[in-house]
Amino acid sequence: MCGIWALFGSDDCLSVQCLSAMKIAHRGPDAFRFENVNGYTNCCFGFHRLAVVDPLFGMQPIRVKKYPYLWLCYNGEIYNHKKMQQHFEFEYQTKVDGEIILHLYDKGGIEQTICMLDGVFAFVLLDTANKKVFLGRDTYGVRPLFKAMTEDGFLAVCSEAKGLVTLKHSATPFLKVEPFLPGHYEVLDLKPNGKVASVEMVKYHHCRDEPLHALYDNVEKLFPGFEIETVKNNLRILFNNAVKKRLMTDRRIGCLLSGGLDSSLVAATLLKQLKEAQVQYPLQTFAIGMEDSPDLLAARKVADHIGSEHYEVLFNSEEGIQALDEVIFSLETYDITTVRASVGMYLISKYIRKNTDSVVIFSGEGSDELTQGYIYFHKAPSPEKAEEESERLLRELYLFDVLRADRTTAAHGLELRVPFLDHRFSSYYLSLPPEMRIPKNGIEKHLLRETFEDSNLIPKEILWRPKEAFSDGITSVKNSWFKILQEYVEHQVDDAMMANAAQKFPFNTPKTKEGYYYRQVFERHYPGRADWLSHYWMPKWINATDPSARTLTHYKSAVKA
């Protein structure tokens, strides 16, 4: 996890512009480099480093003797870099996983390169020999990337939008900044004056399709057909592999553990894999909550069962409310459910950074979208509609859950790893017949639970624990986090402000005082940038007025039962 920043064709003084790059210093607390491009005085790269692999030669932009005309700045992890190196017999100059991008590009061009990368990434690749700039981002947007481009060819890219909003460009007083779309790459021509022109934007991978790099990986052969035992066996193989490949690091590994199904499966599988890899330190797991939080109790059970070194972080409503401003600044969004869920994750990340030496943090993000884990999937009109919704949620992860997961951890210099969004595991899961993936017997994620039924990985009551949203599970059922927040904003936003909401915020007009309050904080930090969020996250098919699972009738009946 690092922070990347690059400018092409800047008309303003680079030494002033580079101050913007310091806005993302939290992403790379270990080192910083600012480098001009030979022959292009108005082009430069900025890089903040979190040293996770190759502490000696891991600085960026990456340049190797064999390709003096290539410059690479990237944030991410390429899990199959050694496999690719061996297969194509590339000669590496460093131990950095990203070096594979240079070799693959030289061998087969940008399209073949990006399709061969098994991992999470956002990159800027400059080829001064062929006068090209390439931008690319992973399938689900696990690693963030923003860009700003003007009509006269000034291009700026950064891991977070906050590194771009204060840039100066004489021809454009208000620089339009937007997220770079996941699963895409862009080709741009580099002109002699350092300006660029977009040639094409290409969607290179759909989450349903098996990735091209699957041809070269070393996963044991999967069994064909959709017989239930075959499917369960294949899912176990792929999930194990998804966790195993993510052990690639020189830093200590930890795991977030809410006590829900997803984080528990990740933690249990991770601990097993660390033992098999003969890692010498115990796995640290981390849970957060208020007094009487169901998540804390459930996480404790899992930690006892798997034998991790477990930490519980307690916070009160005042600490949570005080963190809202920092959280919204870090997130760069005002989406209600994202802000709610981010407070706990932000506070636990802060604790991890301050009190432990765990830096690479595993988590269960992506499972609810992939395996239809949200409670409203019980109301899906058909398996096919549920499938459509699942794929929509995966396409939009970069606006919601993976945005939350990246920004809250990166704010404290941690790197997040999300095995449920592994290319092989997710594409296989999405290839299964729609009726296999829907809730069954009133239980969401039934197939995933059934897959690990006989494994004894986690306690049975956790394996079959009903869905609890992270922002709800951190507090007691009697006093949910969303109610605490709503009580607080009741005193911050009055009825007159709400009556004027549509005039003040014509785009994505907040419908509640809570939504109004978050929007107000967002606008203070990022005025006029509301279009970064295309729409609010909200459950489907149930006429919901609040995104919290605890407001749904299905949840209420489950609690009574």
HUCORRA-V392703 format. One record per backbone hydrogen bond with DSSP energy under -0.5 kcal/mol. NH is the residue of the N-H (numbers start at 1). CO is the residue of the C=O. E is the energy in kcal/mol with one decimal. If there is no record, write none. Layout:
nh,co,e
NH,CO,E
NH,CO,E
//
This chain:
nh,co,e
3,48,-2.4
5,46,-1.8
6,157,-2.4
7,44,-2.4
8,155,-2.7
10,42,-2.3
16,13,-0.9
17,13,-2.4
18,14,-2.6
19,16,-1.5
20,17,-2.0
21,18,-0.6
22,18,-0.6
22,19,-0.9
23,20,-1.7
24,21,-1.4
25,22,-1.5
27,24,-1.7
28,25,-1.4
30,49,-2.3
31,28,-0.5
31,49,-1.0
33,47,-2.2
35,45,-2.8
37,40,-0.7
37,43,-1.9
38,36,-0.5
40,37,-2.3
43,40,-1.8
44,7,-2.1
45,35,-2.7
46,5,-3.6
47,33,-2.5
48,3,-2.7
49,28,-0.6
49,31,-3.2
51,49,-0.6
52,50,-0.9
58,54,-0.9
61,72,-0.6
62,72,-3.0
67,64,-1.1
68,65,-0.6
70,67,-2.0
71,126,-2.2
72,62,-1.5
73,124,-2.5
75,122,-2.5
77,120,-2.1
79,77,-0.8
79,118,-2.2
80,118,-0.8
81,78,-1.3
84,80,-2.6
85,81,-2.1
86,82,-2.7
87,83,-2.6
88,84,-2.5
89,85,-0.8
90,85,-1.7
92,90,-0.7
99,96,-1.5
100,97,-1.4
101,98,-1.7
102,98,-0.6
102,99,-0.8
103,99,-1.4
104,100,-2.8
105,101,-2.2
106,102,-2.1
107,103,-1.9
108,104,-3.0
109,105,-2.2
112,108,-0.5
113,109,-1.7
114,110,-2.6
115,111,-1.7
116,112,-0.9
116,113,-1.0
117,114,-0.8
118,116,-0.7
119,117,-0.9
120,77,-1.7
122,75,-1.5
123,136,-2.4
124,73,-2.6
125,134,-2.7
126,71,-3.0
127,132,-2.9
128,69,-2.6
128,126,-0.6
131,127,-0.5
132,127,-2.3
133,188,-2.6
134,125,-2.7
135,186,-2.0
136,123,-1.7
137,184,-1.8
138,121,-2.3
141,138,-0.9
146,158,-3.2
147,178,-2.7
148,156,-2.7
149,176,-0.5
150,154,-2.2
153,150,-1.9
155,8,-2.4
156,148,-2.7
157,6,-2.5
158,146,-2.2
159,4,-2.0
163,160,-1.5
164,161,-2.5
165,161,-1.6
167,164,-1.8
172,169,-1.6
175,173,-0.7
177,175,-0.5
178,147,-2.4
180,145,-3.0
183,137,-0.6
183,138,-1.7
184,181,-0.9
185,202,-2.1
186,135,-2.5
187,200,-2.8
188,133,-2.6
189,197,-3.0
190,131,-2.6
191,189,-0.6
191,195,-3.1
194,191,-2.4
196,153,-2.4
197,189,-1.7
199,187,-3.2
200,187,-1.4
202,185,-3.2
204,183,-1.9
204,202,-0.8
205,183,-1.1
209,206,-1.7
213,115,-1.0
214,211,-1.7
215,212,-1.7
216,213,-1.7
217,214,-0.7
230,227,-0.5
231,227,-2.4
232,228,-2.5
233,229,-2.1
234,230,-2.5
235,231,-2.6
236,232,-2.1
237,233,-2.2
238,234,-2.5
239,235,-2.5
240,236,-2.4
241,237,-2.0
242,238,-2.2
243,239,-2.0
244,240,-2.6
245,241,-2.5
246,242,-0.6
246,243,-0.6
247,244,-1.7
248,245,-0.9
249,247,-0.9
250,52,-3.6
252,357,-0.6
254,360,-2.8
255,284,-1.9
256,362,-2.7
257,286,-3.2
264,260,-1.6
265,261,-2.3
266,262,-2.2
267,263,-2.7
268,264,-2.5
269,265,-2.2
270,266,-2.8
271,267,-2.5
272,268,-1.8
273,269,-2.4
274,270,-2.6
275,271,-2.0
276,272,-2.1
277,273,-2.0
278,275,-1.5
279,274,-2.6
284,253,-0.7
285,283,-0.5
285,309,-1.9
286,255,-2.1
287,311,-2.4
289,313,-2.1
290,474,-3.5
293,290,-1.6
294,475,-0.6
295,473,-2.1
297,293,-1.4
298,294,-2.4
299,295,-2.9
300,296,-2.0
301,297,-1.8
302,298,-2.0
303,299,-2.8
304,300,-2.4
305,301,-2.0
306,302,-2.7
307,303,-2.2
308,303,-1.4
309,283,-3.1
310,308,-1.1
311,285,-2.6
313,287,-2.9
314,312,-0.6
315,289,-1.4
320,316,-2.1
321,317,-2.5
322,318,-2.5
323,319,-1.3
324,321,-1.2
327,323,-2.7
328,324,-2.7
329,325,-2.1
330,326,-2.5
331,327,-2.8
332,328,-2.3
333,328,-0.6
339,335,-2.4
340,336,-2.4
341,337,-2.2
342,338,-1.4
343,339,-1.2
343,340,-0.6
344,340,-0.6
345,341,-1.0
346,342,-3.0
347,343,-2.4
348,344,-2.2
349,345,-1.8
350,346,-2.0
351,347,-1.9
352,348,-2.5
353,349,-2.4
354,350,-1.9
355,351,-2.7
356,352,-1.9
359,252,-2.4
360,252,-2.2
361,359,-0.7
361,415,-3.6
362,254,-2.5
362,360,-0.5
363,417,-1.9
367,364,-1.4
370,366,-2.2
371,367,-3.5
373,368,-2.4
374,368,-0.6
377,374,-2.0
378,375,-1.9
379,376,-1.8
380,377,-1.4
386,382,-2.2
387,383,-2.2
388,384,-2.2
389,385,-2.3
390,386,-2.4
391,387,-2.2
392,388,-2.2
393,389,-2.6
394,390,-2.0
395,391,-2.2
396,392,-1.6
397,394,-1.0
399,396,-2.0
400,396,-0.8
400,397,-1.1
402,397,-1.3
403,397,-1.1
404,400,-2.8
405,401,-2.5
406,402,-2.2
407,403,-2.7
408,404,-2.2
409,405,-1.0
410,406,-3.2
411,407,-1.9
412,409,-1.6
413,410,-2.1
414,409,-1.9
415,359,-2.6
416,414,-0.5
417,361,-2.6
419,417,-0.5
421,418,-1.6
422,419,-1.9
426,422,-2.8
427,423,-2.3
428,424,-2.0
429,425,-2.3
430,426,-2.3
431,427,-0.8
431,428,-0.8
432,428,-0.6
432,429,-1.1
436,433,-2.0
437,433,-0.7
437,434,-1.1
438,434,-0.7
440,443,-2.3
443,440,-1.9
445,372,-0.7
446,443,-0.6
449,445,-2.2
450,446,-2.9
451,447,-2.0
452,448,-1.0
452,449,-0.6
453,450,-1.2
455,452,-1.3
462,459,-1.0
463,459,-2.3
464,460,-1.9
465,462,-1.4
472,469,-1.3
473,469,-3.2
474,470,-1.2
475,472,-1.9
483,480,-0.5
484,480,-2.0
485,481,-2.4
486,482,-2.1
487,483,-2.4
488,484,-1.9
489,485,-2.6
490,486,-1.4
491,487,-0.5
491,488,-1.3
492,489,-1.1
493,489,-2.3
498,494,-1.7
499,495,-2.3
500,496,-1.2
501,498,-1.5
503,500,-0.6
504,500,-2.4
505,501,-3.3
509,506,-0.5
516,512,-2.2
517,513,-2.6
518,514,-2.2
519,515,-2.1
520,516,-2.4
521,517,-2.1
522,518,-2.6
523,519,-3.0
524,520,-1.5
525,521,-1.6
526,522,-3.5
529,526,-1.7
532,529,-2.0
533,530,-1.6
534,532,-0.6
551,548,-1.4
552,549,-1.7
556,552,-1.9
557,553,-2.4
558,554,-1.8
559,555,-2.4
560,556,-2.1
561,557,-2.1
//
